[in-house]
Amino acid sequence: MGENYKIRYMLLEDIDDVLKVEQNSFATPWSRTAFVNELVSNKFAHYLVLVRNEKTIGYCGVWVIVDEAHITNIAIHSDFRGLKLGEQLLVHAIELSRTLGATKVTLEVRVSNHVAQRLYAKLGFQPGGIRKNYYTDNQEDALVMWVVL
């Protein structure tokens, strides 16, 4: 990653930029309240931001519960996709999970999102099942993927 990029823990003051990434990336974006609750109230939640020149351009959330980590969300602003930044962010989240005691990581991905599925497979994630009608915006199924650390 170039010197203009860094990955660090998300702070409350990052939420405005995170919301821009969220709205740029998802049909049903999370709210400000959802992110505040994750940072302030959820003892299992750990959020990272990808910053370029002091501006947040991506983020990743992970819950670590005992020995299992769950990637809650990951997004890179569309202006910065295709640069392998999402891969680097996810690798950091996996390493953080391992540091916090996780021995496996799971996530859900839209069955139609083949780009994301290829990235996850590249990092060792394997299909583990389908969650029917998982996404509320269009009732699309989610593919559940797992990797053992």
OpenMM code with the backbone's topology and positions (N, CA, C; nanometers):
from openmm import Vec3, app, unit

residues = "MET GLY GLU ASN TYR LYS ILE ARG TYR MET LEU LEU GLU ASP ILE ASP ASP VAL LEU LYS VAL GLU GLN ASN SER PHE ALA THR PRO TRP SER ARG THR ALA PHE VAL ASN GLU LEU VAL SER ASN LYS PHE ALA HIS TYR LEU VAL LEU VAL ARG ASN GLU LYS THR ILE GLY TYR CYS GLY VAL TRP VAL ILE VAL ASP GLU ALA HIS ILE THR ASN ILE ALA ILE HIS SER ASP PHE ARG GLY LEU LYS LEU GLY GLU GLN LEU LEU VAL HIS ALA ILE GLU LEU SER ARG THR LEU GLY ALA THR LYS VAL THR LEU GLU VAL ARG VAL SER ASN HIS VAL ALA GLN ARG LEU TYR ALA LYS LEU GLY PHE GLN PRO GLY GLY ILE ARG LYS ASN TYR TYR THR ASP ASN GLN GLU ASP ALA LEU VAL MET TRP VAL VAL LEU".split()
positions = [
    Vec3(0.0860, -0.1170, 0.0000),
    Vec3(0.0000, 0.0000, 0.0000),
    Vec3(0.0903, 0.1228, 0.0000),
    Vec3(0.0581, 0.2210, -0.0808),
    Vec3(0.1386, 0.3418, -0.0921),
    Vec3(0.1408, 0.4234, 0.0356),
    Vec3(0.2335, 0.5162, 0.0415),
    Vec3(0.2491, 0.5973, 0.1628),
    Vec3(0.1302, 0.6883, 0.1880),
    Vec3(0.0471, 0.7131, 0.0867),
    Vec3(-0.0706, 0.7978, 0.1052),
    Vec3(-0.1879, 0.7231, 0.1681),
    Vec3(-0.1734, 0.5900, 0.1853),
    Vec3(-0.2798, 0.5073, 0.2400),
    Vec3(-0.2397, 0.4543, 0.3766),
    Vec3(-0.3374, 0.4458, 0.4661),
    Vec3(-0.3126, 0.3775, 0.5928),
    Vec3(-0.4423, 0.3159, 0.6420),
    Vec3(-0.4280, 0.2110, 0.7222),
    Vec3(-0.5421, 0.1434, 0.7835),
    Vec3(-0.5288, 0.1633, 0.9336),
    Vec3(-0.6400, 0.2052, 0.9945),
    Vec3(-0.6397, 0.2279, 1.1393),
    Vec3(-0.7798, 0.2000, 1.1923),
    Vec3(-0.7912, 0.2000, 1.3268),
    Vec3(-0.9230, 0.1829, 1.3871),
    Vec3(-1.0140, 0.3006, 1.3513),
    Vec3(-1.1435, 0.2697, 1.3300),
    Vec3(-1.2429, 0.3726, 1.3030),
    Vec3(-1.2713, 0.4506, 1.4314),
    Vec3(-1.2852, 0.5821, 1.4167),
    Vec3(-1.3224, 0.6715, 1.5255),
    Vec3(-1.4601, 0.7311, 1.4953),
    Vec3(-1.5262, 0.7824, 1.5965),
    Vec3(-1.6569, 0.8450, 1.5744),
    Vec3(-1.6489, 0.9560, 1.4701),
    Vec3(-1.5384, 1.0310, 1.4701),
    Vec3(-1.5268, 1.1408, 1.3733),
    Vec3(-1.5076, 1.0931, 1.2289),
    Vec3(-1.4891, 0.9633, 1.2088),
    Vec3(-1.4789, 0.9069, 1.0735),
    Vec3(-1.6155, 0.8790, 1.0116),
    Vec3(-1.7205, 0.8832, 1.0917),
    Vec3(-1.8501, 0.8342, 1.0450),
    Vec3(-1.9032, 0.9121, 0.9249),
    Vec3(-1.8826, 1.0431, 0.9174),
    Vec3(-1.9315, 1.1176, 0.8002),
    Vec3(-1.8731, 1.0610, 0.6711),
    Vec3(-1.7425, 1.0391, 0.6690),
    Vec3(-1.6792, 0.9823, 0.5489),
    Vec3(-1.7217, 0.8374, 0.5271),
    Vec3(-1.7350, 0.7614, 0.6342),
    Vec3(-1.7787, 0.6220, 0.6225),
    Vec3(-1.9186, 0.6172, 0.5615),
    Vec3(-2.0059, 0.7076, 0.6023),
    Vec3(-2.1409, 0.7109, 0.5447),
    Vec3(-2.1381, 0.7406, 0.3952),
    Vec3(-2.0445, 0.8237, 0.3509),
    Vec3(-2.0310, 0.8495, 0.2068),
    Vec3(-1.9917, 0.7227, 0.1328),
    Vec3(-1.8987, 0.6469, 0.1896),
    Vec3(-1.8584, 0.5198, 0.1292),
    Vec3(-1.9754, 0.4229, 0.1304),
    Vec3(-2.0453, 0.4172, 0.2418),
    Vec3(-2.1604, 0.3284, 0.2577),
    Vec3(-2.2691, 0.3592, 0.1543),
    Vec3(-2.3030, 0.4865, 0.1394),
    Vec3(-2.4074, 0.5266, 0.0450),
    Vec3(-2.3629, 0.5056, -0.0997),
    Vec3(-2.2347, 0.5177, -0.1252),
    Vec3(-2.1789, 0.4945, -0.2579),
    Vec3(-2.1792, 0.3456, -0.2932),
    Vec3(-2.1810, 0.2599, -0.1916),
    Vec3(-2.1575, 0.1173, -0.2129),
    Vec3(-2.2808, 0.0283, -0.2041),
    Vec3(-2.3820, 0.0700, -0.1290),
    Vec3(-2.4922, -0.0217, -0.1000),
    Vec3(-2.6276, 0.0411, -0.1275),
    Vec3(-2.7205, -0.0417, -0.1774),
    Vec3(-2.8567, 0.0029, -0.2056),
    Vec3(-2.9315, 0.0369, -0.0772),
    Vec3(-2.9020, -0.0340, 0.0304),
    Vec3(-2.9651, -0.0055, 0.1598),
    Vec3(-2.8533, 0.0187, 0.2618),
    Vec3(-2.8005, 0.1409, 0.2615),
    Vec3(-2.6864, 0.1710, 0.3491),
    Vec3(-2.7248, 0.1742, 0.4965),
    Vec3(-2.6251, 0.1450, 0.5785),
    Vec3(-2.6425, 0.1580, 0.7223),
    Vec3(-2.6584, 0.3060, 0.7567),
    Vec3(-2.7212, 0.3315, 0.8696),
    Vec3(-2.7425, 0.4674, 0.9180),
    Vec3(-2.6261, 0.5118, 1.0066),
    Vec3(-2.6226, 0.6402, 1.0322),
    Vec3(-2.5245, 0.6957, 1.1272),
    Vec3(-2.5409, 0.6268, 1.2637),
    Vec3(-2.6657, 0.6117, 1.3059),
    Vec3(-2.6937, 0.5492, 1.4358),
    Vec3(-2.6364, 0.4083, 1.4425),
    Vec3(-2.6480, 0.3334, 1.3340),
    Vec3(-2.5956, 0.1966, 1.3325),
    Vec3(-2.4447, 0.1963, 1.3563),
    Vec3(-2.3727, 0.2856, 1.2882),
    Vec3(-2.2277, 0.2907, 1.3061),
    Vec3(-2.1906, 0.3402, 1.4461),
    Vec3(-2.2612, 0.4402, 1.4954),
    Vec3(-2.2343, 0.4890, 1.6310),
    Vec3(-2.2553, 0.3760, 1.7315),
    Vec3(-2.3645, 0.3028, 1.7184),
    Vec3(-2.3912, 0.1914, 1.8096),
    Vec3(-2.2815, 0.0855, 1.8027),
    Vec3(-2.2337, 0.0567, 1.6824),
    Vec3(-2.1257, -0.0408, 1.6689),
    Vec3(-2.0011, 0.0048, 1.7438),
    Vec3(-1.9664, 0.1324, 1.7287),
    Vec3(-1.8432, 0.1836, 1.7903),
    Vec3(-1.8559, 0.2040, 1.9409),
    Vec3(-1.9737, 0.2417, 1.9864),
    Vec3(-1.9916, 0.2803, 2.1267),
    Vec3(-2.0455, 0.1663, 2.2131),
    Vec3(-2.1382, 0.0874, 2.1592),
    Vec3(-2.2132, -0.0063, 2.2428),
    Vec3(-2.1826, -0.1542, 2.2204),
    Vec3(-2.1297, -0.1900, 2.1065),
    Vec3(-2.1096, -0.3313, 2.0753),
    Vec3(-1.9683, -0.3744, 2.1156),
    Vec3(-1.9581, -0.4469, 2.2252),
    Vec3(-1.8263, -0.4867, 2.2760),
    Vec3(-1.7566, -0.5895, 2.1860),
    Vec3(-1.8291, -0.6504, 2.0939),
    Vec3(-1.7709, -0.7481, 2.0020),
    Vec3(-1.7189, -0.6838, 1.8733),
    Vec3(-1.7595, -0.5592, 1.8472),
    Vec3(-1.7330, -0.4939, 1.7189),
    Vec3(-1.5969, -0.4255, 1.7159),
    Vec3(-1.5307, -0.4402, 1.6012),
    Vec3(-1.4027, -0.3752, 1.5734),
    Vec3(-1.4108, -0.3255, 1.4292),
    Vec3(-1.3888, -0.1966, 1.4103),
    Vec3(-1.4000, -0.1383, 1.2772),
    Vec3(-1.2687, -0.0733, 1.2371),
    Vec3(-1.2306, -0.0980, 1.1131),
    Vec3(-1.1105, -0.0394, 1.0552),
    Vec3(-1.1515, 0.0553, 0.9441),
    Vec3(-1.0728, 0.1585, 0.9235),
    Vec3(-1.0920, 0.2469, 0.8082),
    Vec3(-0.9652, 0.2470, 0.7245),
    Vec3(-0.9844, 0.2634, 0.5968),
    Vec3(-0.8762, 0.2833, 0.5014),
    Vec3(-0.8777, 0.4313, 0.4667),
    Vec3(-0.7670, 0.4975, 0.4933),
    Vec3(-0.7576, 0.6421, 0.4780),
    Vec3(-0.6542, 0.6739, 0.3710),
    Vec3(-0.6897, 0.7665, 0.2838),
    Vec3(-0.5961, 0.8178, 0.1834),
    Vec3(-0.5894, 0.9684, 0.2009),
    Vec3(-0.4710, 1.0181, 0.2261),
    Vec3(-0.4529, 1.1625, 0.2471),
    Vec3(-0.5531, 1.2160, 0.3487),
    Vec3(-0.5686, 1.1451, 0.4584),
    Vec3(-0.6551, 1.1840, 0.5708),
    Vec3(-0.8053, 1.1771, 0.5402),
    Vec3(-0.8449, 1.1175, 0.4284),
    Vec3(-0.9865, 1.1012, 0.3952),
    Vec3(-1.0188, 0.9522, 0.3917),
    Vec3(-1.1238, 0.9139, 0.4624),
    Vec3(-1.1655, 0.7743, 0.4664),
    Vec3(-1.2265, 0.7362, 0.3322),
    Vec3(-1.1707, 0.6298, 0.2714),
    Vec3(-1.2202, 0.5832, 0.1418),
    Vec3(-1.2690, 0.4390, 0.1470),
    Vec3(-1.2573, 0.3768, 0.2643),
    Vec3(-1.3048, 0.2402, 0.2804),
    Vec3(-1.3110, 0.2044, 0.4273),
    Vec3(-1.3814, 0.0973, 0.4554),
    Vec3(-1.3921, 0.0518, 0.5932),
    Vec3(-1.4272, -0.0964, 0.5949),
    Vec3(-1.4035, -0.1570, 0.7110),
    Vec3(-1.4402, -0.2967, 0.7313),
    Vec3(-1.4747, -0.3159, 0.8776),
    Vec3(-1.5841, -0.3854, 0.9027),
    Vec3(-1.6247, -0.4177, 1.0380),
    Vec3(-1.6165, -0.5666, 1.0630),
    Vec3(-1.5793, -0.6020, 1.1837),
    Vec3(-1.5729, -0.7429, 1.2223),
    Vec3(-1.6169, -0.7558, 1.3672),
    Vec3(-1.6981, -0.8558, 1.3932),
    Vec3(-1.7333, -0.8929, 1.5296),
    Vec3(-1.6497, -1.0142, 1.5657),
    Vec3(-1.5865, -1.0102, 1.6810),
    Vec3(-1.5113, -1.1258, 1.7290),
    Vec3(-1.5783, -1.1734, 1.8571),
    Vec3(-1.6341, -1.2942, 1.8499),
    Vec3(-1.7051, -1.3537, 1.9626),
    Vec3(-1.6382, -1.4878, 1.9925),
    Vec3(-1.5710, -1.4925, 2.1048),
    Vec3(-1.4924, -1.6071, 2.1488),
    Vec3(-1.3902, -1.6392, 2.0398),
    Vec3(-1.4067, -1.7519, 1.9674),
    Vec3(-1.3065, -1.7902, 1.8676),
    Vec3(-1.3565, -1.7723, 1.7237),
    Vec3(-1.4666, -1.7014, 1.7071),
    Vec3(-1.5244, -1.6843, 1.5742),
    Vec3(-1.5364, -1.5364, 1.5387),
    Vec3(-1.4926, -1.5019, 1.4204),
    Vec3(-1.5054, -1.3645, 1.3708),
    Vec3(-1.6070, -1.3616, 1.2578),
    Vec3(-1.6826, -1.2530, 1.2540),
    Vec3(-1.7839, -1.2344, 1.1499),
    Vec3(-1.7596, -1.0984, 1.0848),
    Vec3(-1.7255, -1.0989, 0.9571),
    Vec3(-1.7109, -0.9737, 0.8827),
    Vec3(-1.8518, -0.9199, 0.8615),
    Vec3(-1.8792, -0.8050, 0.9225),
    Vec3(-2.0142, -0.7489, 0.9145),
    Vec3(-2.0347, -0.6707, 0.7859),
    Vec3(-1.9320, -0.5980, 0.7448),
    Vec3(-1.9402, -0.5190, 0.6226),
    Vec3(-1.8004, -0.4749, 0.5807),
    Vec3(-1.7867, -0.4551, 0.4523),
    Vec3(-1.6617, -0.4045, 0.3959),
    Vec3(-1.6989, -0.3284, 0.2701),
    Vec3(-1.6364, -0.2133, 0.2516),
    Vec3(-1.6651, -0.1337, 0.1317),
    Vec3(-1.5472, -0.0420, 0.1026),
    Vec3(-1.5251, -0.0215, -0.0259),
    Vec3(-1.4285, 0.0749, -0.0778),
    Vec3(-1.5067, 0.1688, -0.1685),
    Vec3(-1.4844, 0.2982, -0.1546),
    Vec3(-1.5524, 0.3940, -0.2423),
    Vec3(-1.5236, 0.3575, -0.3880),
    Vec3(-1.6228, 0.3708, -0.4733),
    Vec3(-1.6096, 0.3277, -0.6139),
    Vec3(-1.4941, 0.3962, -0.6873),
    Vec3(-1.4559, 0.5156, -0.6449),
    Vec3(-1.3429, 0.5844, -0.7091),
    Vec3(-1.2107, 0.5133, -0.6860),
    Vec3(-1.2062, 0.4210, -0.5900),
    Vec3(-1.0801, 0.3560, -0.5523),
    Vec3(-1.0847, 0.2043, -0.5661),
    Vec3(-1.1873, 0.1527, -0.6301),
    Vec3(-1.1963, 0.0076, -0.6497),
    Vec3(-1.1023, -0.0363, -0.7604),
    Vec3(-1.0662, -0.1636, -0.7566),
    Vec3(-0.9776, -0.2197, -0.8579),
    Vec3(-0.8300, -0.1983, -0.8290),
    Vec3(-0.7987, -0.1456, -0.7117),
    Vec3(-0.6594, -0.1186, -0.6733),
    Vec3(-0.6091, -0.2156, -0.5669),
    Vec3(-0.6876, -0.3198, -0.5403),
    Vec3(-0.6557, -0.4206, -0.4382),
    Vec3(-0.6571, -0.3646, -0.2957),
    Vec3(-0.7222, -0.2511, -0.2780),
    Vec3(-0.7315, -0.1910, -0.1447),
    Vec3(-0.8277, -0.2685, -0.0549),
    Vec3(-0.9359, -0.3179, -0.1123),
    Vec3(-1.0297, -0.3986, -0.0347),
    Vec3(-0.9639, -0.5258, 0.0150),
    Vec3(-0.8803, -0.5847, -0.0683),
    Vec3(-0.8074, -0.7049, -0.0273),
    Vec3(-0.7165, -0.6742, 0.0915),
    Vec3(-0.6446, -0.5648, 0.0840),
    Vec3(-0.5551, -0.5285, 0.1938),
    Vec3(-0.6327, -0.4985, 0.3220),
    Vec3(-0.7467, -0.4328, 0.3076),
    Vec3(-0.8300, -0.4027, 0.4234),
    Vec3(-0.8822, -0.5318, 0.4864),
    Vec3(-0.9265, -0.6248, 0.4036),
    Vec3(-0.9774, -0.7518, 0.4549),
    Vec3(-0.8666, -0.8329, 0.5214),
    Vec3(-0.7479, -0.8327, 0.4641),
    Vec3(-0.6348, -0.9023, 0.5259),
    Vec3(-0.6078, -0.8448, 0.6643),
    Vec3(-0.6121, -0.7132, 0.6781),
    Vec3(-0.5937, -0.6501, 0.8098),
    Vec3(-0.7035, -0.6945, 0.9075),
    Vec3(-0.8272, -0.7013, 0.8608),
    Vec3(-0.9380, -0.7427, 0.9476),
    Vec3(-0.9212, -0.8882, 0.9914),
    Vec3(-0.8748, -0.9720, 0.9015),
    Vec3(-0.8513, -1.1129, 0.9361),
    Vec3(-0.7388, -1.1231, 1.0384),
    Vec3(-0.6319, -1.0482, 1.0173),
    Vec3(-0.5206, -1.0502, 1.1134),
    Vec3(-0.5637, -0.9966, 1.2492),
    Vec3(-0.6454, -0.8924, 1.2499),
    Vec3(-0.6988, -0.8402, 1.3751),
    Vec3(-0.7813, -0.9482, 1.4447),
    Vec3(-0.8631, -1.0186, 1.3696),
    Vec3(-0.9457, -1.1255, 1.4252),
    Vec3(-0.8587, -1.2337, 1.4886),
    Vec3(-0.7535, -1.2716, 1.4187),
    Vec3(-0.6612, -1.3727, 1.4709),
    Vec3(-0.5976, -1.3238, 1.6015),
    Vec3(-0.5546, -1.1980, 1.6030),
    Vec3(-0.4935, -1.1390, 1.7221),
    Vec3(-0.5898, -1.1409, 1.8410),
    Vec3(-0.7186, -1.1241, 1.8113),
    Vec3(-0.8201, -1.1207, 1.9172),
    Vec3(-0.8707, -1.2598, 1.9552),
    Vec3(-0.8104, -1.3643, 1.8976),
    Vec3(-0.8416, -1.5008, 1.9381),
    Vec3(-0.9288, -1.5813, 1.8446),
    Vec3(-0.9659, -1.5252, 1.7317),
    Vec3(-1.0500, -1.5998, 1.6377),
    Vec3(-0.9697, -1.7106, 1.5699),
    Vec3(-1.0350, -1.8243, 1.5500),
    Vec3(-0.9736, -1.9344, 1.4764),
    Vec3(-1.0438, -1.9581, 1.3428),
    Vec3(-1.1523, -1.8855, 1.3217),
    Vec3(-1.2239, -1.8940, 1.1937),
    Vec3(-1.2963, -1.7619, 1.1707),
    Vec3(-1.3207, -1.7328, 1.0428),
    Vec3(-1.3876, -1.6078, 1.0035),
    Vec3(-1.4984, -1.6432, 0.9058),
    Vec3(-1.6117, -1.5777, 0.9211),
    Vec3(-1.7241, -1.5993, 0.8312),
    Vec3(-1.7739, -1.4649, 0.7782),
    Vec3(-1.8495, -1.4722, 0.6703),
    Vec3(-1.9139, -1.3547, 0.6116),
    Vec3(-2.0259, -1.4006, 0.5206),
    Vec3(-2.1137, -1.3078, 0.4870),
    Vec3(-2.2165, -1.3318, 0.3865),
    Vec3(-2.1898, -1.2397, 0.2682),
    Vec3(-2.2193, -1.2897, 0.1498),
    Vec3(-2.2015, -1.2122, 0.0280),
    Vec3(-2.3178, -1.2440, -0.0657),
    Vec3(-2.3625, -1.1429, -0.1370),
    Vec3(-2.4717, -1.1661, -0.2329),
    Vec3(-2.4307, -1.2755, -0.3323),
    Vec3(-2.5249, -1.3626, -0.3647),
    Vec3(-2.4935, -1.4694, -0.4597),
    Vec3(-2.4559, -1.4120, -0.5968),
    Vec3(-2.5008, -1.2900, -0.6265),
    Vec3(-2.4690, -1.2277, -0.7557),
    Vec3(-2.3355, -1.1523, -0.7551),
    Vec3(-2.2726, -1.1367, -0.6391),
    Vec3(-2.1503, -1.0558, -0.6292),
    Vec3(-2.0268, -1.1433, -0.6507),
    Vec3(-2.0021, -1.1749, -0.7760),
    Vec3(-1.8921, -1.2651, -0.8107),
    Vec3(-1.7553, -1.2013, -0.7891),
    Vec3(-1.7454, -1.0699, -0.8027),
    Vec3(-1.6173, -1.0017, -0.7785),
    Vec3(-1.5756, -1.0219, -0.6332),
    Vec3(-1.6672, -0.9960, -0.5405),
    Vec3(-1.6368, -1.0144, -0.3988),
    Vec3(-1.6094, -1.1612, -0.3679),
    Vec3(-1.6865, -1.2513, -0.4255),
    Vec3(-1.6659, -1.3943, -0.4008),
    Vec3(-1.5265, -1.4381, -0.4447),
    Vec3(-1.4777, -1.3849, -0.5569),
    Vec3(-1.3422, -1.4190, -0.6030),
    Vec3(-1.2367, -1.3682, -0.5046),
    Vec3(-1.2567, -1.2468, -0.4527),
    Vec3(-1.1634, -1.1936, -0.3539),
    Vec3(-1.1621, -1.2829, -0.2297),
    Vec3(-1.2789, -1.3189, -0.1795),
    Vec3(-1.2864, -1.4003, -0.0589),
    Vec3(-1.2213, -1.5374, -0.0830),
    Vec3(-1.2483, -1.5969, -0.1983),
    Vec3(-1.1870, -1.7266, -0.2306),
    Vec3(-1.0343, -1.7138, -0.2381),
    Vec3(-0.9857, -1.6044, -0.2934),
    Vec3(-0.8411, -1.5803, -0.3018),
    Vec3(-0.7773, -1.5812, -0.1630),
    Vec3(-0.8530, -1.5351, -0.0626),
    Vec3(-0.8024, -1.5297, 0.0742),
    Vec3(-0.8344, -1.6561, 0.1541),
    Vec3(-0.8865, -1.7586, 0.0859),
    Vec3(-0.9068, -1.8879, 0.1497),
    Vec3(-1.0477, -1.9174, 0.1960),
    Vec3(-1.1410, -1.8246, 0.1763),
    Vec3(-1.2791, -1.8488, 0.2166),
    Vec3(-1.3408, -1.9545, 0.1259),
    Vec3(-1.4205, -2.0426, 0.1870),
    Vec3(-1.4902, -2.1489, 0.1150),
    Vec3(-1.6407, -2.1335, 0.1363),
    Vec3(-1.7211, -2.1701, 0.0368),
    Vec3(-1.8667, -2.1653, 0.0554),
    Vec3(-1.9102, -2.2583, 0.1677),
    Vec3(-2.0071, -2.2126, 0.2470),
    Vec3(-2.0540, -2.2942, 0.3578),
    Vec3(-2.2045, -2.3102, 0.3622),
    Vec3(-2.2741, -2.2420, 0.2742),
    Vec3(-2.4200, -2.2536, 0.2739),
    Vec3(-2.4837, -2.1294, 0.2152),
    Vec3(-2.6154, -2.1325, 0.2092),
    Vec3(-2.6948, -2.0223, 0.1531),
    Vec3(-2.7933, -1.9750, 0.2593),
    Vec3(-2.8041, -1.8433, 0.2748),
    Vec3(-2.9099, -1.7846, 0.3577),
    Vec3(-3.0141, -1.7298, 0.2602),
    Vec3(-3.1291, -1.7946, 0.2561),
    Vec3(-3.2358, -1.7574, 0.1632),
    Vec3(-3.2928, -1.6203, 0.1984),
    Vec3(-3.3156, -1.5389, 0.0944),
    Vec3(-3.3814, -1.4083, 0.1089),
    Vec3(-3.3135, -1.3196, 0.2133),
    Vec3(-3.1826, -1.3265, 0.2214),
    Vec3(-3.1071, -1.2580, 0.3270),
    Vec3(-3.1111, -1.1062, 0.3137),
    Vec3(-3.1004, -1.0563, 0.1912),
    Vec3(-3.0920, -0.9111, 0.1697),
    Vec3(-3.2314, -0.8518, 0.1582),
    Vec3(-3.2577, -0.7527, 0.2437),
    Vec3(-3.3933, -0.6988, 0.2541),
    Vec3(-3.4332, -0.6114, 0.1362),
    Vec3(-3.3358, -0.5568, 0.0627),
    Vec3(-3.3723, -0.4664, -0.0472),
    Vec3(-3.4340, -0.5406, -0.1650),
    Vec3(-3.3892, -0.6649, -0.1903),
    Vec3(-3.4431, -0.7378, -0.3059),
    Vec3(-3.4630, -0.8873, -0.2782),
    Vec3(-3.4498, -0.9273, -0.1524),
    Vec3(-3.4679, -1.0671, -0.1118),
    Vec3(-3.3654, -1.1617, -0.1733),
    Vec3(-3.2525, -1.1086, -0.2183),
    Vec3(-3.1481, -1.1933, -0.2757),
    Vec3(-3.0891, -1.2843, -0.1682),
    Vec3(-3.0510, -1.4038, -0.2108),
    Vec3(-2.9855, -1.4975, -0.1202),
    Vec3(-2.8428, -1.4522, -0.0918),
    Vec3(-2.7922, -1.4953, 0.0227),
    Vec3(-2.6529, -1.4711, 0.0584),
    Vec3(-2.5781, -1.6037, 0.0589),
    Vec3(-2.4582, -1.6007, 0.0067),
    Vec3(-2.3672, -1.7131, 0.0171),
    Vec3(-2.2867, -1.6928, 0.1457),
    Vec3(-2.2886, -1.7911, 0.2335),
    Vec3(-2.2083, -1.7858, 0.3562),
    Vec3(-2.0733, -1.8482, 0.3232),
    Vec3(-1.9665, -1.7767, 0.3599),
    Vec3(-1.8318, -1.8261, 0.3340),
    Vec3(-1.7532, -1.8287, 0.4646),
    Vec3(-1.6591, -1.9233, 0.4743),
    Vec3(-1.5781, -1.9424, 0.5945),
    Vec3(-1.4327, -1.9608, 0.5575),
    Vec3(-1.3461, -1.9173, 0.6474),
    Vec3(-1.2052, -1.9515, 0.6380),
    Vec3(-1.1571, -1.9887, 0.7772),
    Vec3(-1.0779, -2.0951, 0.7853),
    Vec3(-1.0161, -2.1358, 0.9109),
    Vec3(-0.8773, -2.0717, 0.9150),
    Vec3(-0.8468, -2.0090, 1.0275),
    Vec3(-0.7183, -1.9402, 1.0412),
    Vec3(-0.6102, -2.0337, 1.0897),
] * unit.nanometer
topology = app.Topology()
chain = topology.addChain("A")
for resn in residues:
    res = topology.addResidue(resn, chain)
    for name in ("N", "CA", "C"):
        topology.addAtom(name, app.Element.getBySymbol(name[0]), res)
